[in-house]
Amino acid sequence: MREARLIIGEKERHELHLHYSQTTRRIYVSVDGERQDEVHMPWAGRHETIARFVVGQVERHEVEVKVISGLFSAEVHVIVDGKLVFTL
């Protein structure tokens, strides 16, 4: 199991939490404790999945969680406002 926490925003700050379970092949994405999305990675072959959502009310940010999975591993990229900010 791997986890990461990121702060998004400068004046209006939000916590993005990623929880990756290799056993279940799922990535759970939460913002400020509320689940935004759940990404399931198939077992066979290389697969790419993108979860998109907006964070913030006044200071809005477009967030993408891009998951590239293979048979035994996965790369998770967090993209905020079109810029790569984190890789898990």
C-alpha positions as CSV (number, residue, x, y, z in Angstrom):
1,M,0.0,0.0,0.0
2,R,1.3,3.5,-0.9
3,E,-0.1,6.8,0.1
4,A,0.5,10.4,-0.7
5,R,-0.9,13.7,0.5
6,L,-0.6,17.0,-1.4
7,I,-1.7,20.5,-0.8
8,I,-3.4,22.2,-3.7
9,G,-4.0,26.0,-3.8
10,E,-2.3,28.9,-2.2
11,K,-5.0,31.0,-0.5
12,E,-7.7,28.4,-0.6
13,R,-5.8,25.3,0.4
14,H,-7.1,21.7,-0.1
15,E,-5.5,18.4,0.8
16,L,-5.4,15.7,-1.9
17,H,-5.0,12.2,-0.6
18,L,-4.0,9.3,-2.8
19,H,-4.2,5.7,-1.5
20,Y,-2.9,3.0,-3.8
21,S,-3.5,-0.7,-3.0
22,Q,-1.4,-3.1,-5.2
23,T,-3.5,-6.0,-3.7
24,T,-6.9,-4.7,-4.9
25,R,-5.4,-2.8,-7.9
26,R,-7.4,0.4,-6.9
27,I,-6.4,4.0,-6.3
28,Y,-8.7,6.0,-4.0
29,V,-8.6,9.8,-4.5
30,S,-10.0,12.1,-1.8
31,V,-10.0,15.9,-1.3
32,D,-10.4,17.3,2.2
33,G,-11.5,13.8,3.4
34,E,-14.2,13.4,0.8
35,R,-13.8,10.7,-1.9
36,Q,-13.6,12.2,-5.4
37,D,-12.9,9.1,-7.4
38,E,-11.8,5.4,-7.4
39,V,-9.6,4.1,-10.2
40,H,-9.6,0.3,-10.9
41,M,-6.6,-1.0,-12.8
42,P,-7.2,-4.2,-14.9
43,W,-4.7,-7.1,-14.4
44,A,-4.0,-7.7,-18.1
45,G,-1.8,-5.5,-20.2
46,R,-0.9,-1.8,-20.1
47,H,-3.8,0.5,-19.3
48,E,-4.2,4.2,-18.8
49,T,-7.0,5.8,-16.7
50,I,-7.6,9.5,-15.9
51,A,-9.7,10.9,-13.1
52,R,-10.6,14.6,-13.6
53,F,-12.2,17.0,-11.1
54,V,-12.1,20.6,-10.0
55,V,-10.9,21.6,-6.5
56,G,-11.8,24.9,-4.8
57,Q,-14.6,27.4,-5.0
58,V,-12.9,30.8,-5.3
59,E,-9.4,29.6,-6.3
60,R,-10.3,26.8,-8.7
61,H,-7.8,24.2,-9.9
62,E,-8.3,21.5,-12.5
63,V,-6.9,18.3,-11.2
64,E,-6.1,15.1,-13.2
65,V,-4.9,11.9,-11.6
66,K,-3.4,9.8,-14.4
67,V,-2.8,6.1,-13.7
68,I,-0.7,4.1,-16.1
69,S,-0.8,0.5,-15.0
70,G,1.1,-2.6,-16.1
71,L,0.9,-6.2,-14.9
72,F,2.9,-5.7,-11.7
73,S,3.1,-2.0,-11.1
74,A,1.4,1.4,-11.7
75,E,2.6,5.0,-12.1
76,V,0.3,7.7,-10.7
77,H,0.8,11.2,-12.0
78,V,-1.0,14.2,-10.5
79,I,-1.5,17.1,-12.9
80,V,-2.8,20.4,-11.6
81,D,-3.8,23.1,-14.1
82,G,-1.9,21.3,-16.8
83,K,1.4,21.0,-14.9
84,L,2.8,17.7,-13.5
85,V,3.2,18.3,-9.7
86,F,3.6,14.7,-8.3
87,T,4.4,11.2,-9.3
88,L,3.8,8.1,-7.1
